[in-house]
Each structure stands twice: as C-alpha cells, then as structure tokens.
Amino acid sequence: MLKPLPSKAAAGRRREKVVFLHCVKTGGTTFSRVLQRLYGDSYRFFDDDAADVFARTLAACDCMEVHAKLRGDRIVWGTKNIMRESNWRLLSGAKIFVMFRDPVECYISNFYQSKKFAKTLEGAAARALSCPETLDGYLENPKFSNLQLKFLLGVEPEDDRVLTDADLGDAKRLISTLGISLGILERYSESLNLFEHVTGSRIPLGVVVVRNKNRVPQAQRVVDEATRRRIRDLNALDQGLYDFAKSVFAEQIGACGPCPRYRYVSEDSIFVRCTDLIHALGGRRGSRR
C-alpha cells in the first residue's frame, strides 16, 4: 500500500487532534489507510479499552483510530469506556469522525467477515467466537444485531443488555454534544470531502487506496428480499441511527462546497506497487548517506 507521508510535513503548524471511531464493516479499513498516509508516524491505533490509556495515547499523537480488538476469547470495543458520559471530556477539543452504513448491507457484510475471522481462531477464542455457517443461524443470535449503535455507545457484542430506543436517544445526544462529524459509506467521496473540510487535511493527490477485508464476491452474497426485511427489523435501532446520521450528514456536507474528484485505486494496483517501490528505493538511498 502507499507509504505514509512523514509527519514532519506538518512541522511548523499545530494540528488539531483527530479521533476516528471505526465501526465494523463501514468502509473504515480504507479510511484507516487514508489516515495513515496523512498522519504518518503521528497516527496511532488504539488497541486498549482503558480510558487512562486512551488519554495518554491521544496526548502523544495527532490522530487515533478506535476499533475492535481481540483479547483472549472475546472482542473488546475500543469505545467500551471512552464513550461513557463521564469520560466524554477525554474527547473534548478533538475532531471526531465516524462512518455509518446501511444496516442491512452492514449486517450481511459482517456475517461473511465473521465467518472468515472465526476460522482463524484457535482454542478458547474459537469456541467463544464461533460464527454460524448460515445467515439464518446468524440471524438467530441477537448479539450480532445493531452493532453500529453498540460500537458507538461502547456496548460490547457479548453484553447481554438489550438496547432500547433510549440508547438510540443517547447516541443522538452523544453525536450532538461532542459535535461528531459523520460519514456515510454510500456517499464515500462526500464523506472524505467533509473530513478534509473539518480537519484542514488534504488527501495527497486525491488518491484513495481501497482496502476491502471482505473479499467474498458480491454474487455470492445475494440475499432475498424477505431476509433483508427481517435483517432490517432486527436492526431497527441501527436503522434509526443511520437515518439520523444521514440527516446530520446532509447538514454538515452543505458547508463544504463542491466535492473533489478522488481517484480510487486497489492496494494491488500497479500504481500503488510502483509508488511503494519508489519510497523503498528512496529510503535505501537515504540510509546510505
């Protein structure tokens, strides 16, 4: 993939802190690559769930990505503690960005990714994080529903608590109170434009390297309309969050002006490979001086 730009490119000017809340299966892996290129060695992936560790890590970098982490036999949300209202102060002053996706497409994509991920596990983790082989079996387990809302609120999938409309209300209040900038996967270029506008960053050459961790062909992911309706019903809270996010996004993007034309390239493309080679050769020449 394209190499990061060195952080000294920002020397002489103070950057605002950026926190990217990476919901599962919302195009976040591609966006993560954008951040790594933009922020270089001042980018951090938050691989903990402790609020004090979050505070120390954010103080030491310009950009932090908060995602999910396998710990032992469970998946830990990076948002688990920092999204408690008592810890919202830790995010004050930072530019916060999160991407959302149509709940049905997100759910289907997560099913296939979970099946793939489960096959890589061993021992206790394999037993605890097993995934049904069929979509119907996946639908029977409530822990897989409303994952976008759960992640935003820091509610882990294994938590037995049943989310309600009150939790959706809390999520809306969280977004409004912290002034979170929202992206929409289905409007990816406009979401990138919003990020650039809010942070003052510029994606180098407008090139976005696409990284898709779920490589199951779309033709193999055909889901009939009855099942889609069932998925949407089971993810009604995620649907409410998505609808709210779209309305907020429309307001936020309205202040951004015309959307640039970004160029999307595969991480396996000749362009990316050549760029990596140029960086590698440049690094070798520099080390000989």
C-alpha positions as CSV (number, residue, x, y, z in Angstrom):
1,M,0.0,0.0,0.0
2,L,1.1,3.6,-0.3
3,K,3.6,4.6,2.3
4,P,2.7,7.2,4.9
5,L,3.8,10.8,4.5
6,P,6.3,11.8,7.1
7,S,4.9,13.7,10.0
8,K,7.4,16.5,9.6
9,A,5.3,17.6,6.6
10,A,3.1,19.2,9.3
11,A,6.1,20.8,11.0
12,G,5.7,24.4,12.0
13,R,1.9,24.2,12.4
14,R,-0.1,22.7,15.3
15,R,-2.6,20.1,14.2
16,E,-5.9,19.5,15.9
17,K,-6.3,16.1,17.4
18,V,-8.4,13.7,15.2
19,V,-10.2,10.6,16.6
20,F,-11.7,8.1,14.1
21,L,-14.3,5.8,15.6
22,H,-14.1,2.8,13.3
23,C,-17.4,0.9,13.3
24,V,-17.3,-2.6,11.9
25,K,-17.9,-3.0,8.1
26,T,-18.5,0.6,7.3
27,G,-15.6,1.2,4.9
28,G,-13.3,2.1,7.8
29,T,-10.3,0.0,6.7
30,T,-9.9,2.1,3.5
31,F,-10.4,5.2,5.6
32,S,-7.8,4.0,8.0
33,R,-5.3,3.8,5.2
34,V,-6.1,7.4,4.3
35,L,-5.3,8.5,7.9
36,Q,-2.1,6.5,8.0
37,R,-0.9,8.3,4.8
38,L,-2.0,11.7,6.1
39,Y,-0.6,11.5,9.6
40,G,2.4,9.1,9.2
41,D,4.2,8.4,12.5
42,S,1.7,10.6,14.4
43,Y,-1.1,8.1,13.7
44,R,-2.0,5.5,16.4
45,F,-4.3,2.5,16.5
46,F,-5.9,2.3,19.9
47,D,-5.6,-1.3,21.0
48,D,-6.9,-1.0,24.5
49,D,-10.2,-0.1,26.2
50,A,-8.9,1.8,29.3
51,A,-9.8,5.5,29.5
52,D,-6.5,6.5,31.0
53,V,-4.5,4.7,28.2
54,F,-6.7,6.5,25.7
55,A,-5.9,9.9,27.2
56,R,-2.1,9.2,27.3
57,T,-2.1,7.9,23.7
58,L,-4.2,10.8,22.3
59,A,-1.8,13.3,24.0
60,A,1.1,11.7,22.2
61,C,-0.3,11.7,18.7
62,D,-2.2,13.8,16.2
63,C,-4.6,11.0,15.0
64,M,-6.0,8.0,16.7
65,E,-8.2,5.2,15.3
66,V,-10.5,3.4,17.7
67,H,-11.7,0.0,16.6
68,A,-12.3,-3.5,17.9
69,K,-9.5,-5.8,19.4
70,L,-9.4,-9.5,20.0
71,R,-8.3,-10.0,23.6
72,G,-8.2,-13.6,24.8
73,D,-11.5,-15.2,23.9
74,R,-13.5,-12.0,23.4
75,I,-13.7,-9.0,21.2
76,V,-13.2,-5.7,23.0
77,W,-14.6,-2.5,21.7
78,G,-12.1,0.4,21.9
79,T,-15.1,2.6,22.7
80,K,-16.0,0.5,25.8
81,N,-15.0,3.1,28.4
82,I,-14.3,6.3,26.5
83,M,-17.9,6.6,25.4
84,R,-19.3,6.6,28.9
85,E,-20.7,10.1,29.5
86,S,-18.4,10.6,32.4
87,N,-15.4,10.2,30.0
88,W,-16.7,12.4,27.2
89,R,-14.3,15.1,28.5
90,L,-11.4,13.0,27.1
91,L,-12.7,13.8,23.6
92,S,-13.2,17.5,24.1
93,G,-11.1,19.5,21.7
94,A,-10.6,16.6,19.3
95,K,-12.2,16.4,15.8
96,I,-14.2,13.2,16.0
97,F,-15.2,11.3,12.8
98,V,-17.3,8.2,12.4
99,M,-18.7,6.4,9.3
100,F,-22.1,4.7,9.1
101,R,-23.6,2.3,6.6
102,D,-27.0,1.0,5.5
103,P,-27.8,-1.5,8.3
104,V,-28.8,-4.4,6.0
105,E,-25.6,-4.2,3.9
106,C,-23.5,-3.8,7.0
107,Y,-25.1,-6.8,8.7
108,I,-24.6,-9.1,5.6
109,S,-21.0,-7.9,5.2
110,N,-20.3,-8.5,8.9
111,F,-21.8,-12.1,8.6
112,Y,-19.3,-13.1,5.9
113,Q,-16.4,-11.3,7.7
114,S,-17.2,-13.0,11.0
115,K,-17.3,-16.4,9.3
116,K,-13.9,-15.8,7.8
117,F,-12.5,-14.4,11.1
118,A,-13.8,-17.3,13.2
119,K,-11.9,-19.8,11.0
120,T,-8.6,-18.1,12.0
121,L,-9.2,-18.6,15.8
122,E,-8.0,-21.5,18.0
123,G,-8.7,-22.8,21.5
124,A,-11.0,-20.8,23.8
125,A,-11.3,-17.9,21.3
126,A,-12.6,-20.3,18.6
127,R,-15.2,-21.7,21.0
128,A,-16.3,-18.3,22.3
129,L,-16.3,-16.5,19.0
130,S,-17.7,-19.2,16.7
131,C,-19.9,-18.0,13.9
132,P,-22.9,-19.8,12.4
133,E,-22.3,-21.2,8.9
134,T,-25.6,-19.8,7.6
135,L,-27.1,-16.4,7.5
136,D,-30.3,-17.8,9.1
137,G,-28.3,-19.1,12.0
138,Y,-26.6,-15.7,12.3
139,L,-29.9,-14.0,12.5
140,E,-30.9,-16.1,15.5
141,N,-28.3,-14.6,17.7
142,P,-29.2,-11.1,19.0
143,K,-25.5,-10.2,19.8
144,F,-24.9,-9.6,16.1
145,S,-27.7,-7.0,15.8
146,N,-27.4,-3.2,16.0
147,L,-23.6,-3.4,16.0
148,Q,-23.2,0.2,14.8
149,L,-25.1,1.6,17.7
150,K,-23.4,-0.8,20.1
151,F,-19.9,0.3,19.0
152,L,-20.8,4.0,19.2
153,L,-22.1,3.5,22.8
154,G,-19.3,1.2,23.8
155,V,-21.6,-1.8,24.4
156,E,-19.7,-5.0,23.6
157,P,-21.4,-7.7,21.5
158,E,-21.2,-10.2,24.3
159,D,-23.0,-7.8,26.6
160,D,-26.5,-9.3,27.4
161,R,-28.1,-5.9,27.8
162,V,-30.9,-5.4,25.3
163,L,-30.7,-2.0,23.7
164,T,-33.8,0.2,23.5
165,D,-35.0,3.5,22.0
166,A,-33.4,5.2,25.0
167,D,-30.0,4.0,23.8
168,L,-30.7,5.4,20.4
169,G,-31.6,8.7,22.1
170,D,-28.3,8.6,24.0
171,A,-26.4,8.1,20.7
172,K,-28.0,11.1,19.1
173,R,-27.2,13.2,22.1
174,L,-23.6,12.0,22.1
175,I,-23.2,12.9,18.4
176,S,-24.7,16.4,19.0
177,T,-22.9,17.1,22.3
178,L,-19.5,16.2,21.0
179,G,-20.0,17.6,17.6
180,I,-19.1,14.4,15.8
181,S,-18.6,14.6,12.1
182,L,-20.4,11.8,10.3
183,G,-19.6,10.0,7.1
184,I,-21.9,7.7,5.1
185,L,-20.4,4.8,3.3
186,E,-22.8,5.1,0.4
187,R,-21.6,8.7,-0.1
188,Y,-17.9,8.0,0.4
189,S,-16.4,10.8,-1.7
190,E,-18.6,13.4,0.1
191,S,-17.6,11.9,3.4
192,L,-13.9,12.3,2.5
193,N,-14.6,15.9,1.5
194,L,-16.3,16.5,4.9
195,F,-13.2,15.1,6.7
196,E,-10.9,17.3,4.7
197,H,-13.1,20.3,5.4
198,V,-13.4,19.7,9.1
199,T,-9.7,18.8,9.7
200,G,-8.0,21.0,7.2
201,S,-6.1,18.0,5.8
202,R,-5.7,17.2,2.2
203,I,-5.5,13.7,0.8
204,P,-2.3,13.6,-1.3
205,L,-3.1,13.8,-5.0
206,G,-6.7,12.9,-4.1
207,V,-5.7,9.2,-4.3
208,V,-7.6,6.8,-2.1
209,V,-6.3,3.2,-1.7
210,V,-9.2,0.8,-1.4
211,R,-8.7,-2.0,1.1
212,N,-11.6,-4.5,1.3
213,K,-11.1,-7.1,4.0
214,N,-14.3,-8.9,3.0
215,R,-13.3,-10.5,-0.3
216,V,-16.4,-12.6,-0.8
217,P,-17.7,-11.8,-4.3
218,Q,-21.0,-9.8,-4.3
219,A,-22.5,-12.6,-6.5
220,Q,-22.2,-15.0,-3.6
221,R,-23.8,-12.5,-1.1
222,V,-27.3,-12.4,-2.8
223,V,-29.9,-12.2,-0.1
224,D,-33.7,-12.4,-0.9
225,E,-36.0,-9.5,0.0
226,A,-37.8,-11.4,2.8
227,T,-34.5,-12.0,4.6
228,R,-33.5,-8.3,4.0
229,R,-36.7,-7.2,5.7
230,R,-36.0,-9.5,8.6
231,I,-32.5,-8.1,8.9
232,R,-33.8,-4.5,8.9
233,D,-36.4,-5.3,11.5
234,L,-33.8,-6.9,13.8
235,N,-31.5,-3.9,13.3
236,A,-34.2,-1.2,13.8
237,L,-32.1,0.8,16.2
238,D,-29.2,0.8,13.7
239,Q,-31.7,1.9,11.1
240,G,-32.8,4.8,13.4
241,L,-29.1,5.7,13.9
242,Y,-28.4,5.5,10.2
243,D,-31.4,7.7,9.3
244,F,-30.3,10.3,11.9
245,A,-26.8,10.2,10.6
246,K,-27.9,10.8,7.1
247,S,-29.8,13.9,8.2
248,V,-26.9,15.3,10.1
249,F,-24.5,14.5,7.3
250,A,-26.6,16.4,4.9
251,E,-26.4,19.5,7.1
252,Q,-22.6,19.1,7.6
253,I,-21.7,18.5,4.0
254,G,-23.8,21.5,3.0
255,A,-21.0,23.8,4.3
256,C,-18.2,22.0,2.4
257,G,-18.6,23.3,-1.1
258,P,-18.1,21.2,-4.3
259,C,-16.8,17.7,-3.7
260,P,-13.3,17.0,-5.2
261,R,-12.9,14.1,-7.6
262,Y,-11.0,11.4,-5.8
263,R,-9.2,8.6,-7.5
264,Y,-9.9,5.2,-6.0
265,V,-7.2,2.6,-6.7
266,S,-6.8,-1.0,-5.4
267,E,-4.0,-1.7,-3.0
268,D,-2.9,-4.4,-5.5
269,S,-2.8,-1.9,-8.4
270,I,0.4,-1.2,-10.4
271,F,0.2,2.5,-9.3
272,V,0.4,1.6,-5.6
273,R,3.1,-1.0,-6.1
274,C,5.2,1.4,-8.1
275,T,4.8,4.1,-5.5
276,D,5.8,1.7,-2.8
277,L,8.9,0.8,-4.8
278,I,9.9,4.4,-5.2
279,H,9.5,5.0,-1.5
280,A,11.5,1.9,-0.7
281,L,14.4,2.9,-3.1
282,G,14.3,6.4,-1.7
283,G,14.6,5.0,1.8
284,R,17.6,2.9,0.9
285,R,19.4,5.8,-0.7
286,G,18.8,7.9,2.4
287,S,20.2,5.2,4.6
288,R,23.5,5.1,2.7
289,R,24.2,8.8,3.2
